[in-house]
Amino acid sequence: MKLSCVATTAIAITILSATPVLSQEANYGYNVIPRIPTNCSDIRIFSARGSNEPYPGRAGAMLAVMCQMFESADGDLSCDYEDITFPANQTSSGVYCQSAHTGTVNGRAQMADYIERCPDSRLVLLGYSQGAGIVTDILGGGGGDLFGCHQEENPSMPRKTAPGSSVVAAVTFGSTRFTANQSYNIGPGSTFNGILPSAGKKLADLNAYEDILASWCNAGDPICAIGSLPVNVTAHWSYYDEYTYEASRWVVRTALGYTDDQLNRARRGHHHQ
């Protein structure tokens, strides 16, 4: 049995609009003001939160874990994060597309401004839900119709020139732009499409980053796995609970060019110093 497009969209809107109050404990506290450090760090993570979340959203715990892993893998590395600034309006507000486009434009501008100030830094992108779509749109280009509105088009970010050339890893969870059967898909929803999957030139441009991209999708998630039954509300809400450690290790390995064993040895060696 497959759900109709209208029914699926209605469920997705309900779930995004009903996102529960954040309760997970995080090393980075929640704030209505975005975190935009003015200093340079060896690793700078640009984070895009989900709809209706305060900064930095559910990503707070994973941001702390990633930076701790980077610094424990190499004691000489500094790590910090920056919030991509956008309203994170939910679908029921009717301005989702404007919010997502704002995040995409701002995210790219923030990355460009930062790498101009700090050209030796390595950049990591992290996004959940609406923020995952923003990360995808920054890399591969965005725009199109979803949730009853039209998102303005934006171009892709070429990998061969800054700031794209400084990106060393990118992670998305529960993305509206999730595209079935890509080499970087992870999770039981990998063979399904999202609400508005990347296609054509957008997918080709996104795939320029395929070796440093990981996109998680749970089965039953009505945002990234359309047609996957049964629909499960927690499938969309639980990514950071399920994958924070696994995804953080993937980011550090990918960014530093380590194997699992090399990362384990590096972290053990640092702890014993």
PyRosetta script that sets phi, psi and omega in degrees:
from pyrosetta import init, pose_from_sequence

init()
pose = pose_from_sequence("MKLSCVATTAIAITILSATPVLSQEANYGYNVIPRIPTNCSDIRIFSARGSNEPYPGRAGAMLAVMCQMFESADGDLSCDYEDITFPANQTSSGVYCQSAHTGTVNGRAQMADYIERCPDSRLVLLGYSQGAGIVTDILGGGGGDLFGCHQEENPSMPRKTAPGSSVVAAVTFGSTRFTANQSYNIGPGSTFNGILPSAGKKLADLNAYEDILASWCNAGDPICAIGSLPVNVTAHWSYYDEYTYEASRWVVRTALGYTDDQLNRARRGHHHQ")
pose.set_psi(1, 130.9)
pose.set_omega(1, 177.9)
pose.set_phi(2, -115.5)
pose.set_psi(2, 139.6)
pose.set_omega(2, 176.4)
pose.set_phi(3, -77.4)
pose.set_psi(3, 145.4)
pose.set_omega(3, 175.3)
pose.set_phi(4, -67.7)
pose.set_psi(4, 160.2)
pose.set_omega(4, 179.8)
pose.set_phi(5, -60.4)
pose.set_psi(5, -41.0)
pose.set_omega(5, -179.4)
pose.set_phi(6, -63.4)
pose.set_psi(6, -44.7)
pose.set_omega(6, -179.2)
pose.set_phi(7, -65.1)
pose.set_psi(7, -41.9)
pose.set_omega(7, 179.9)
pose.set_phi(8, -63.0)
pose.set_psi(8, -44.1)
pose.set_omega(8, 179.0)
pose.set_phi(9, -63.0)
pose.set_psi(9, -39.5)
pose.set_omega(9, 178.9)
pose.set_phi(10, -61.8)
pose.set_psi(10, -42.2)
pose.set_omega(10, 178.4)
pose.set_phi(11, -64.5)
pose.set_psi(11, -42.9)
pose.set_omega(11, -179.8)
pose.set_phi(12, -61.5)
pose.set_psi(12, -43.4)
pose.set_omega(12, 179.1)
pose.set_phi(13, -62.2)
pose.set_psi(13, -42.5)
pose.set_omega(13, 179.5)
pose.set_phi(14, -60.7)
pose.set_psi(14, -44.7)
pose.set_omega(14, -177.4)
pose.set_phi(15, -68.1)
pose.set_psi(15, -44.5)
pose.set_omega(15, -180.0)
pose.set_phi(16, -66.5)
pose.set_psi(16, -35.1)
pose.set_omega(16, -178.9)
pose.set_phi(17, -75.2)
pose.set_psi(17, -22.7)
pose.set_omega(17, -175.9)
pose.set_phi(18, -103.2)
pose.set_psi(18, 17.3)
pose.set_omega(18, 179.8)
pose.set_phi(19, -51.3)
pose.set_psi(19, 124.8)
pose.set_omega(19, -174.3)
pose.set_phi(20, -70.4)
pose.set_psi(20, 161.8)
pose.set_omega(20, 175.7)
pose.set_phi(21, -60.0)
pose.set_psi(21, 135.3)
pose.set_omega(21, -177.6)
pose.set_phi(22, -65.9)
pose.set_psi(22, 132.8)
pose.set_omega(22, -179.0)
pose.set_phi(23, -129.2)
pose.set_psi(23, -11.7)
pose.set_omega(23, -177.0)
pose.set_phi(24, -68.0)
pose.set_psi(24, 142.3)
pose.set_omega(24, -180.0)
pose.set_phi(25, -77.2)
pose.set_psi(25, 135.5)
pose.set_omega(25, -178.9)
pose.set_phi(26, -135.5)
pose.set_psi(26, 149.7)
pose.set_omega(26, 176.8)
pose.set_phi(27, -71.0)
pose.set_psi(27, -26.2)
pose.set_omega(27, 174.6)
pose.set_phi(28, -102.7)
pose.set_psi(28, 118.0)
pose.set_omega(28, -175.2)
pose.set_phi(29, -72.5)
pose.set_psi(29, 163.1)
pose.set_omega(29, -179.6)
pose.set_phi(30, -80.6)
pose.set_psi(30, 147.7)
pose.set_omega(30, -174.1)
pose.set_phi(31, -154.9)
pose.set_psi(31, 148.7)
pose.set_omega(31, 174.2)
pose.set_phi(32, -83.0)
pose.set_psi(32, -13.2)
pose.set_omega(32, 179.9)
pose.set_phi(33, -100.6)
pose.set_psi(33, 128.2)
pose.set_omega(33, 179.2)
pose.set_phi(34, -67.4)
pose.set_psi(34, 148.6)
pose.set_omega(34, 176.0)
pose.set_phi(35, -88.7)
pose.set_psi(35, 117.4)
pose.set_omega(35, 178.4)
pose.set_phi(36, -134.6)
pose.set_psi(36, 85.3)
pose.set_omega(36, -178.7)
pose.set_phi(37, -63.4)
pose.set_psi(37, 147.3)
pose.set_omega(37, -179.9)
pose.set_phi(38, -95.4)
pose.set_psi(38, -10.6)
pose.set_omega(38, -179.5)
pose.set_phi(39, -85.3)
pose.set_psi(39, 172.5)
pose.set_omega(39, 173.5)
pose.set_phi(40, -98.8)
pose.set_psi(40, 149.0)
pose.set_omega(40, 172.5)
pose.set_phi(41, -137.0)
pose.set_psi(41, 155.4)
pose.set_omega(41, -179.5)
pose.set_phi(42, -61.4)
pose.set_psi(42, -40.9)
pose.set_omega(42, 176.4)
pose.set_phi(43, -116.9)
pose.set_psi(43, 124.5)
pose.set_omega(43, 175.7)
pose.set_phi(44, -122.1)
pose.set_psi(44, 119.9)
pose.set_omega(44, 179.5)
pose.set_phi(45, -96.9)
pose.set_psi(45, 125.5)
pose.set_omega(45, 174.2)
pose.set_phi(46, -100.3)
pose.set_psi(46, 119.0)
pose.set_omega(46, -170.6)
pose.set_phi(47, -115.1)
pose.set_psi(47, 131.9)
pose.set_omega(47, 177.8)
pose.set_phi(48, -117.8)
pose.set_psi(48, 117.2)
pose.set_omega(48, -173.9)
pose.set_phi(49, -80.8)
pose.set_psi(49, 173.1)
pose.set_omega(49, 178.2)
pose.set_phi(50, -85.0)
pose.set_psi(50, 172.7)
pose.set_omega(50, -178.5)
pose.set_phi(51, -58.0)
pose.set_psi(51, 136.6)
pose.set_omega(51, 172.5)
pose.set_phi(52, 65.9)
pose.set_psi(52, 16.7)
pose.set_omega(52, 178.4)
pose.set_phi(53, -96.7)
pose.set_psi(53, 144.5)
pose.set_omega(53, 168.5)
pose.set_phi(54, -71.9)
pose.set_psi(54, 162.3)
pose.set_omega(54, 175.5)
pose.set_phi(55, -69.1)
pose.set_psi(55, 142.5)
pose.set_omega(55, -9.4)
pose.set_phi(56, -89.8)
pose.set_psi(56, 15.1)
pose.set_omega(56, -180.0)
pose.set_phi(57, 74.2)
pose.set_psi(57, -159.0)
pose.set_omega(57, -179.4)
pose.set_phi(58, -62.4)
pose.set_psi(58, -14.2)
pose.set_omega(58, -178.0)
pose.set_phi(59, -71.2)
pose.set_psi(59, -11.9)
pose.set_omega(59, -172.7)
pose.set_phi(60, -51.9)
pose.set_psi(60, -47.9)
pose.set_omega(60, -178.7)
pose.set_phi(61, -65.7)
pose.set_psi(61, -41.8)
pose.set_omega(61, -178.1)
pose.set_phi(62, -68.7)
pose.set_psi(62, -35.6)
pose.set_omega(62, 176.6)
pose.set_phi(63, -59.3)
pose.set_psi(63, -42.5)
pose.set_omega(63, 178.5)
pose.set_phi(64, -66.4)
pose.set_psi(64, -42.2)
pose.set_omega(64, -179.8)
pose.set_phi(65, -63.9)
pose.set_psi(65, -45.4)
pose.set_omega(65, -179.7)
pose.set_phi(66, -59.9)
pose.set_psi(66, -48.2)
pose.set_omega(66, -179.1)
pose.set_phi(67, -63.1)
pose.set_psi(67, -39.1)
pose.set_omega(67, 177.7)
pose.set_phi(68, -62.9)
pose.set_psi(68, -40.7)
pose.set_omega(68, 179.6)
pose.set_phi(69, -66.2)
pose.set_psi(69, -43.2)
pose.set_omega(69, 177.7)
pose.set_phi(70, -58.4)
pose.set_psi(70, -47.0)
pose.set_omega(70, -175.3)
pose.set_phi(71, -72.6)
pose.set_psi(71, -28.4)
pose.set_omega(71, 176.9)
pose.set_phi(72, -80.8)
pose.set_psi(72, -23.4)
pose.set_omega(72, 176.8)
pose.set_phi(73, -77.2)
pose.set_psi(73, -30.9)
pose.set_omega(73, -179.9)
pose.set_phi(74, -147.6)
pose.set_psi(74, 105.5)
pose.set_omega(74, -175.7)
pose.set_phi(75, -61.7)
pose.set_psi(75, -14.5)
pose.set_omega(75, 179.7)
pose.set_phi(76, -89.0)
pose.set_psi(76, -7.5)
pose.set_omega(76, -177.2)
pose.set_phi(77, -86.1)
pose.set_psi(77, 137.4)
pose.set_omega(77, 169.1)
pose.set_phi(78, -106.1)
pose.set_psi(78, 147.9)
pose.set_omega(78, -175.7)
pose.set_phi(79, -140.6)
pose.set_psi(79, 138.9)
pose.set_omega(79, 176.1)
pose.set_phi(80, -152.7)
pose.set_psi(80, 170.2)
pose.set_omega(80, 179.2)
pose.set_phi(81, -129.8)
pose.set_psi(81, 160.4)
pose.set_omega(81, 178.5)
pose.set_phi(82, -134.4)
pose.set_psi(82, 132.7)
pose.set_omega(82, 176.0)
pose.set_phi(83, -76.6)
pose.set_psi(83, 131.2)
pose.set_omega(83, 168.4)
pose.set_phi(84, -73.7)
pose.set_psi(84, 128.0)
pose.set_omega(84, -173.3)
pose.set_phi(85, -89.6)
pose.set_psi(85, 123.3)
pose.set_omega(85, 175.7)
pose.set_phi(86, -167.3)
pose.set_psi(86, 160.3)
pose.set_omega(86, -173.6)
pose.set_phi(87, -68.4)
pose.set_psi(87, -26.4)
pose.set_omega(87, -175.3)
pose.set_phi(88, 58.3)
pose.set_psi(88, 38.7)
pose.set_omega(88, 177.4)
pose.set_phi(89, -63.7)
pose.set_psi(89, 140.7)
pose.set_omega(89, 179.7)
pose.set_phi(90, -83.6)
pose.set_psi(90, 169.1)
pose.set_omega(90, -174.2)
pose.set_phi(91, -63.7)
pose.set_psi(91, -35.5)
pose.set_omega(91, -175.5)
pose.set_phi(92, -68.9)
pose.set_psi(92, -15.8)
pose.set_omega(92, -179.6)
pose.set_phi(93, -78.7)
pose.set_psi(93, -14.1)
pose.set_omega(93, 178.1)
pose.set_phi(94, 81.6)
pose.set_psi(94, 2.6)
pose.set_omega(94, -178.4)
pose.set_phi(95, -124.5)
pose.set_psi(95, 27.1)
pose.set_omega(95, 179.5)
pose.set_phi(96, -56.2)
pose.set_psi(96, -47.2)
pose.set_omega(96, -174.5)
pose.set_phi(97, -63.2)
pose.set_psi(97, -39.9)
pose.set_omega(97, 176.8)
pose.set_phi(98, -63.9)
pose.set_psi(98, -41.6)
pose.set_omega(98, 178.6)
pose.set_phi(99, -61.9)
pose.set_psi(99, -48.0)
pose.set_omega(99, -178.1)
pose.set_phi(100, -64.2)
pose.set_psi(100, -40.4)
pose.set_omega(100, 178.8)
pose.set_phi(101, -65.7)
pose.set_psi(101, -41.4)
pose.set_omega(101, 177.7)
pose.set_phi(102, -58.9)
pose.set_psi(102, -44.2)
pose.set_omega(102, 178.7)
pose.set_phi(103, -62.4)
pose.set_psi(103, -39.7)
pose.set_omega(103, -179.8)
pose.set_phi(104, -65.1)
pose.set_psi(104, -47.9)
pose.set_omega(104, -179.7)
pose.set_phi(105, -65.3)
pose.set_psi(105, -45.8)
pose.set_omega(105, -179.1)
pose.set_phi(106, -65.7)
pose.set_psi(106, -41.1)
pose.set_omega(106, -179.5)
pose.set_phi(107, -59.8)
pose.set_psi(107, -46.1)
pose.set_omega(107, 179.3)
pose.set_phi(108, -64.7)
pose.set_psi(108, -41.4)
pose.set_omega(108, 179.8)
pose.set_phi(109, -65.1)
pose.set_psi(109, -40.8)
pose.set_omega(109, 178.7)
pose.set_phi(110, -63.6)
pose.set_psi(110, -41.3)
pose.set_omega(110, 178.1)
pose.set_phi(111, -63.4)
pose.set_psi(111, -43.2)
pose.set_omega(111, -179.4)
pose.set_phi(112, -64.9)
pose.set_psi(112, -43.6)
pose.set_omega(112, 179.1)
pose.set_phi(113, -62.6)
pose.set_psi(113, -42.7)
pose.set_omega(113, -177.7)
pose.set_phi(114, -65.6)
pose.set_psi(114, -47.1)
pose.set_omega(114, -174.9)
pose.set_phi(115, -70.6)
pose.set_psi(115, -23.0)
pose.set_omega(115, 173.8)
pose.set_phi(116, -68.6)
pose.set_psi(116, -37.2)
pose.set_omega(116, 178.0)
pose.set_phi(117, -78.5)
pose.set_psi(117, -32.9)
pose.set_omega(117, -171.5)
pose.set_phi(118, -130.9)
pose.set_psi(118, 68.7)
pose.set_omega(118, -171.1)
pose.set_phi(119, -65.2)
pose.set_psi(119, -17.2)
pose.set_omega(119, -178.4)
pose.set_phi(120, -92.2)
pose.set_psi(120, -2.4)
pose.set_omega(120, -179.6)
pose.set_phi(121, -73.3)
pose.set_psi(121, 154.7)
pose.set_omega(121, 172.2)
pose.set_phi(122, -108.1)
pose.set_psi(122, 135.5)
pose.set_omega(122, -172.5)
pose.set_phi(123, -105.3)
pose.set_psi(123, 139.4)
pose.set_omega(123, 174.3)
pose.set_phi(124, -123.7)
pose.set_psi(124, 139.2)
pose.set_omega(124, 176.2)
pose.set_phi(125, -111.9)
pose.set_psi(125, 138.0)
pose.set_omega(125, 179.0)
pose.set_phi(126, -137.9)
pose.set_psi(126, 129.9)
pose.set_omega(126, 179.4)
pose.set_phi(127, -147.9)
pose.set_psi(127, 144.5)
pose.set_omega(127, 178.6)
pose.set_phi(128, -126.7)
pose.set_psi(128, 133.5)
pose.set_omega(128, 173.6)
pose.set_phi(129, 58.5)
pose.set_psi(129, -119.2)
pose.set_omega(129, 176.3)
pose.set_phi(130, -56.2)
pose.set_psi(130, -39.0)
pose.set_omega(130, 178.4)
pose.set_phi(131, -65.1)
pose.set_psi(131, -31.3)
pose.set_omega(131, 176.5)
pose.set_phi(132, -66.7)
pose.set_psi(132, -40.4)
pose.set_omega(132, 175.4)
pose.set_phi(133, -62.6)
pose.set_psi(133, -37.9)
pose.set_omega(133, 178.6)
pose.set_phi(134, -64.2)
pose.set_psi(134, -45.0)
pose.set_omega(134, 177.5)
pose.set_phi(135, -59.2)
pose.set_psi(135, -45.0)
pose.set_omega(135, 179.0)
pose.set_phi(136, -62.0)
pose.set_psi(136, -42.7)
pose.set_omega(136, -179.1)
pose.set_phi(137, -68.8)
pose.set_psi(137, -33.7)
pose.set_omega(137, 175.8)
pose.set_phi(138, -61.2)
pose.set_psi(138, -46.5)
pose.set_omega(138, -175.5)
pose.set_phi(139, -75.0)
pose.set_psi(139, -49.5)
pose.set_omega(139, -170.8)
pose.set_phi(140, -104.1)
pose.set_psi(140, -7.8)
pose.set_omega(140, -174.0)
pose.set_phi(141, 97.3)
pose.set_psi(141, 148.2)
pose.set_omega(141, -175.8)
pose.set_phi(142, -138.8)
pose.set_psi(142, -176.7)
pose.set_omega(142, -179.1)
pose.set_phi(143, 122.0)
pose.set_psi(143, 155.3)
pose.set_omega(143, 178.5)
pose.set_phi(144, 133.0)
pose.set_psi(144, -177.6)
pose.set_omega(144, -175.2)
pose.set_phi(145, -100.4)
pose.set_psi(145, 126.6)
pose.set_omega(145, 174.5)
pose.set_phi(146, -158.1)
pose.set_psi(146, 149.9)
pose.set_omega(146, 179.4)
pose.set_phi(147, 53.3)
pose.set_psi(147, 34.8)
pose.set_omega(147, 174.8)
pose.set_phi(148, 74.8)
pose.set_psi(148, 16.6)
pose.set_omega(148, 177.4)
pose.set_phi(149, -139.2)
pose.set_psi(149, 169.0)
pose.set_omega(149, 179.3)
pose.set_phi(150, -112.2)
pose.set_psi(150, 123.7)
pose.set_omega(150, 176.7)
pose.set_phi(151, -91.3)
pose.set_psi(151, 128.6)
pose.set_omega(151, 179.9)
pose.set_phi(152, -60.7)
pose.set_psi(152, 144.4)
pose.set_omega(152, 180.0)
pose.set_phi(153, -69.9)
pose.set_psi(153, 147.7)
pose.set_omega(153, 170.3)
pose.set_phi(154, -139.9)
pose.set_psi(154, 149.1)
pose.set_omega(154, -178.4)
pose.set_phi(155, -76.0)
pose.set_psi(155, 163.5)
pose.set_omega(155, 175.5)
pose.set_phi(156, -73.9)
pose.set_psi(156, 168.7)
pose.set_omega(156, 177.9)
pose.set_phi(157, -106.7)
pose.set_psi(157, 108.5)
pose.set_omega(157, -177.5)
pose.set_phi(158, -58.3)
pose.set_psi(158, 137.9)
pose.set_omega(158, -178.1)
pose.set_phi(159, -77.6)
pose.set_psi(159, -21.5)
pose.set_omega(159, -173.4)
pose.set_phi(160, -83.4)
pose.set_psi(160, -11.7)
pose.set_omega(160, -179.4)
pose.set_phi(161, -125.4)
pose.set_psi(161, 156.7)
pose.set_omega(161, -180.0)
pose.set_phi(162, -65.7)
pose.set_psi(162, 143.0)
pose.set_omega(162, 4.7)
pose.set_phi(163, -87.6)
pose.set_psi(163, -5.5)
pose.set_omega(163, -177.8)
pose.set_phi(164, -59.1)
pose.set_psi(164, -34.5)
pose.set_omega(164, -178.5)
pose.set_phi(165, -69.4)
pose.set_psi(165, -13.9)
pose.set_omega(165, 179.3)
pose.set_phi(166, -96.0)
pose.set_psi(166, -6.3)
pose.set_omega(166, -179.9)
pose.set_phi(167, -75.3)
pose.set_psi(167, 126.3)
pose.set_omega(167, -178.0)
pose.set_phi(168, -113.7)
pose.set_psi(168, -11.6)
pose.set_omega(168, 177.3)
pose.set_phi(169, -167.4)
pose.set_psi(169, 148.0)
pose.set_omega(169, 176.7)
pose.set_phi(170, -145.4)
pose.set_psi(170, 134.8)
pose.set_omega(170, -178.7)
pose.set_phi(171, -128.6)
pose.set_psi(171, 134.9)
pose.set_omega(171, 172.0)
pose.set_phi(172, -127.2)
pose.set_psi(172, 147.3)
pose.set_omega(172, 176.7)
pose.set_phi(173, -126.7)
pose.set_psi(173, 125.2)
pose.set_omega(173, 173.9)
pose.set_phi(174, 59.2)
pose.set_psi(174, 50.9)
pose.set_omega(174, -173.0)
pose.set_phi(175, -81.8)
pose.set_psi(175, 138.8)
pose.set_omega(175, 171.2)
pose.set_phi(176, -61.2)
pose.set_psi(176, -27.3)
pose.set_omega(176, -175.9)
pose.set_phi(177, -93.2)
pose.set_psi(177, 8.0)
pose.set_omega(177, -176.1)
pose.set_phi(178, -55.9)
pose.set_psi(178, 133.2)
pose.set_omega(178, -178.9)
pose.set_phi(179, -119.8)
pose.set_psi(179, 129.0)
pose.set_omega(179, -174.1)
pose.set_phi(180, -60.5)
pose.set_psi(180, 146.2)
pose.set_omega(180, 165.8)
pose.set_phi(181, 62.8)
pose.set_psi(181, 33.4)
pose.set_omega(181, 174.5)
pose.set_phi(182, -90.4)
pose.set_psi(182, 154.4)
pose.set_omega(182, -174.6)
pose.set_phi(183, -63.8)
pose.set_psi(183, -23.6)
pose.set_omega(183, -176.9)
pose.set_phi(184, -97.3)
pose.set_psi(184, 2.8)
pose.set_omega(184, 178.0)
pose.set_phi(185, -71.6)
pose.set_psi(185, 140.3)
pose.set_omega(185, 178.9)
pose.set_phi(186, -136.1)
pose.set_psi(186, 139.2)
pose.set_omega(186, 176.1)
pose.set_phi(187, 110.0)
pose.set_psi(187, 166.3)
pose.set_omega(187, -174.7)
pose.set_phi(188, -70.0)
pose.set_psi(188, -8.2)
pose.set_omega(188, 175.9)
pose.set_phi(189, -97.2)
pose.set_psi(189, 14.3)
pose.set_omega(189, -170.9)
pose.set_phi(190, -63.2)
pose.set_psi(190, -23.1)
pose.set_omega(190, -176.2)
pose.set_phi(191, -95.9)
pose.set_psi(191, 8.9)
pose.set_omega(191, -179.7)
pose.set_phi(192, -111.5)
pose.set_psi(192, 161.5)
pose.set_omega(192, 174.9)
pose.set_phi(193, -97.5)
pose.set_psi(193, 155.3)
pose.set_omega(193, 173.9)
pose.set_phi(194, -85.5)
pose.set_psi(194, -171.7)
pose.set_omega(194, -178.6)
pose.set_phi(195, -56.1)
pose.set_psi(195, -45.2)
pose.set_omega(195, 178.9)
pose.set_phi(196, -139.3)
pose.set_psi(196, 82.2)
pose.set_omega(196, -174.9)
pose.set_phi(197, -65.8)
pose.set_psi(197, 150.5)
pose.set_omega(197, 173.2)
pose.set_phi(198, -65.3)
pose.set_psi(198, 141.6)
pose.set_omega(198, -178.1)
pose.set_phi(199, -151.5)
pose.set_psi(199, 164.1)
pose.set_omega(199, 175.1)
pose.set_phi(200, 58.1)
pose.set_psi(200, -133.0)
pose.set_omega(200, -178.1)
pose.set_phi(201, -63.3)
pose.set_psi(201, -35.7)
pose.set_omega(201, 179.3)
pose.set_phi(202, -61.1)
pose.set_psi(202, -43.3)
pose.set_omega(202, 179.1)
pose.set_phi(203, -68.1)
pose.set_psi(203, -41.8)
pose.set_omega(203, 179.3)
pose.set_phi(204, -61.7)
pose.set_psi(204, -42.4)
pose.set_omega(204, 179.6)
pose.set_phi(205, -69.7)
pose.set_psi(205, -37.9)
pose.set_omega(205, 175.9)
pose.set_phi(206, -61.3)
pose.set_psi(206, -40.0)
pose.set_omega(206, -176.3)
pose.set_phi(207, -71.4)
pose.set_psi(207, -6.4)
pose.set_omega(207, 170.1)
pose.set_phi(208, -63.5)
pose.set_psi(208, -20.5)
pose.set_omega(208, -179.7)
pose.set_phi(209, -104.5)
pose.set_psi(209, 13.1)
pose.set_omega(209, -168.1)
pose.set_phi(210, -60.7)
pose.set_psi(210, -28.0)
pose.set_omega(210, -178.8)
pose.set_phi(211, -78.6)
pose.set_psi(211, -11.3)
pose.set_omega(211, 178.6)
pose.set_phi(212, -124.0)
pose.set_psi(212, 21.3)
pose.set_omega(212, -178.1)
pose.set_phi(213, -119.5)
pose.set_psi(213, 136.4)
pose.set_omega(213, 173.4)
pose.set_phi(214, -132.9)
pose.set_psi(214, 127.2)
pose.set_omega(214, -175.8)
pose.set_phi(215, -126.1)
pose.set_psi(215, 110.6)
pose.set_omega(215, -178.4)
pose.set_phi(216, -90.2)
pose.set_psi(216, 138.5)
pose.set_omega(216, 174.8)
pose.set_phi(217, -145.5)
pose.set_psi(217, 125.4)
pose.set_omega(217, 177.6)
pose.set_phi(218, -86.8)
pose.set_psi(218, 144.9)
pose.set_omega(218, 171.2)
pose.set_phi(219, -62.2)
pose.set_psi(219, 142.1)
pose.set_omega(219, -179.9)
pose.set_phi(220, 86.0)
pose.set_psi(220, -5.8)
pose.set_omega(220, 178.3)
pose.set_phi(221, -76.6)
pose.set_psi(221, 116.0)
pose.set_omega(221, -176.0)
pose.set_phi(222, -77.6)
pose.set_psi(222, 2.7)
pose.set_omega(222, 176.9)
pose.set_phi(223, -96.8)
pose.set_psi(223, -44.8)
pose.set_omega(223, -175.5)
pose.set_phi(224, -108.5)
pose.set_psi(224, -12.5)
pose.set_omega(224, -174.5)
pose.set_phi(225, -129.5)
pose.set_psi(225, 67.6)
pose.set_omega(225, -178.0)
pose.set_phi(226, -65.6)
pose.set_psi(226, 128.8)
pose.set_omega(226, -179.5)
pose.set_phi(227, 93.2)
pose.set_psi(227, -6.9)
pose.set_omega(227, 177.9)
pose.set_phi(228, -82.7)
pose.set_psi(228, 121.4)
pose.set_omega(228, -176.3)
pose.set_phi(229, -119.0)
pose.set_psi(229, 152.6)
pose.set_omega(229, -3.7)
pose.set_phi(230, -77.0)
pose.set_psi(230, 150.0)
pose.set_omega(230, 175.0)
pose.set_phi(231, -65.1)
pose.set_psi(231, 133.2)
pose.set_omega(231, -174.3)
pose.set_phi(232, -129.7)
pose.set_psi(232, 113.5)
pose.set_omega(232, -177.2)
pose.set_phi(233, -55.6)
pose.set_psi(233, -45.2)
pose.set_omega(233, -176.4)
pose.set_phi(234, -70.2)
pose.set_psi(234, -16.9)
pose.set_omega(234, 177.4)
pose.set_phi(235, -59.8)
pose.set_psi(235, -32.6)
pose.set_omega(235, 179.5)
pose.set_phi(236, -87.5)
pose.set_psi(236, -26.5)
pose.set_omega(236, -175.2)
pose.set_phi(237, -89.1)
pose.set_psi(237, -13.5)
pose.set_omega(237, -164.4)
pose.set_phi(238, -104.1)
pose.set_psi(238, 10.6)
pose.set_omega(238, -173.9)
pose.set_phi(239, -58.3)
pose.set_psi(239, -46.9)
pose.set_omega(239, -177.5)
pose.set_phi(240, -69.9)
pose.set_psi(240, -30.7)
pose.set_omega(240, 174.7)
pose.set_phi(241, -66.3)
pose.set_psi(241, -37.7)
pose.set_omega(241, -175.0)
pose.set_phi(242, -86.0)
pose.set_psi(242, -37.2)
pose.set_omega(242, -163.6)
pose.set_phi(243, -122.1)
pose.set_psi(243, 5.7)
pose.set_omega(243, -176.2)
pose.set_phi(244, -54.5)
pose.set_psi(244, -50.0)
pose.set_omega(244, -176.7)
pose.set_phi(245, -68.0)
pose.set_psi(245, -48.1)
pose.set_omega(245, -179.1)
pose.set_phi(246, -60.2)
pose.set_psi(246, -46.7)
pose.set_omega(246, -177.8)
pose.set_phi(247, -69.4)
pose.set_psi(247, -36.3)
pose.set_omega(247, 178.1)
pose.set_phi(248, -64.0)
pose.set_psi(248, -43.1)
pose.set_omega(248, 176.6)
pose.set_phi(249, -61.2)
pose.set_psi(249, -41.2)
pose.set_omega(249, 179.7)
pose.set_phi(250, -61.1)
pose.set_psi(250, -44.7)
pose.set_omega(250, -179.5)
pose.set_phi(251, -60.1)
pose.set_psi(251, -48.7)
pose.set_omega(251, -177.0)
pose.set_phi(252, -65.3)
pose.set_psi(252, -44.1)
pose.set_omega(252, 177.3)
pose.set_phi(253, -58.8)
pose.set_psi(253, -47.0)
pose.set_omega(253, -176.3)
pose.set_phi(254, -66.6)
pose.set_psi(254, -45.2)
pose.set_omega(254, -177.3)
pose.set_phi(255, -66.1)
pose.set_psi(255, -36.0)
pose.set_omega(255, -176.7)
pose.set_phi(256, -97.5)
pose.set_psi(256, -5.9)
pose.set_omega(256, -179.5)
pose.set_phi(257, 71.8)
pose.set_psi(257, 31.0)
pose.set_omega(257, -178.4)
pose.set_phi(258, -96.0)
pose.set_psi(258, 150.9)
pose.set_omega(258, 163.4)
pose.set_phi(259, -83.2)
pose.set_psi(259, 172.0)
pose.set_omega(259, 176.4)
pose.set_phi(260, -57.0)
pose.set_psi(260, -46.7)
pose.set_omega(260, -178.7)
pose.set_phi(261, -63.6)
pose.set_psi(261, -41.4)
pose.set_omega(261, 179.3)
pose.set_phi(262, -63.2)
pose.set_psi(262, -39.8)
pose.set_omega(262, 178.3)
pose.set_phi(263, -65.2)
pose.set_psi(263, -43.4)
pose.set_omega(263, 178.6)
pose.set_phi(264, -60.4)
pose.set_psi(264, -44.6)
pose.set_omega(264, -179.4)
pose.set_phi(265, -65.4)
pose.set_psi(265, -41.0)
pose.set_omega(265, -179.5)
pose.set_phi(266, -63.6)
pose.set_psi(266, -42.4)
pose.set_omega(266, -179.1)
pose.set_phi(267, -69.8)
pose.set_psi(267, -39.4)
pose.set_omega(267, 177.5)
pose.set_phi(268, -63.6)
pose.set_psi(268, -43.4)
pose.set_omega(268, -179.0)
pose.set_phi(269, -62.7)
pose.set_psi(269, -38.9)
pose.set_omega(269, 179.8)
pose.set_phi(270, -68.7)
pose.set_psi(270, -40.3)
pose.set_omega(270, -179.5)
pose.set_phi(271, -63.6)
pose.set_psi(271, -29.8)
pose.set_omega(271, -175.4)
pose.set_phi(272, -89.3)
pose.set_psi(272, -3.4)
pose.set_omega(272, -178.6)
pose.set_phi(273, -75.7)
pose.dump_pdb("model.pdb")
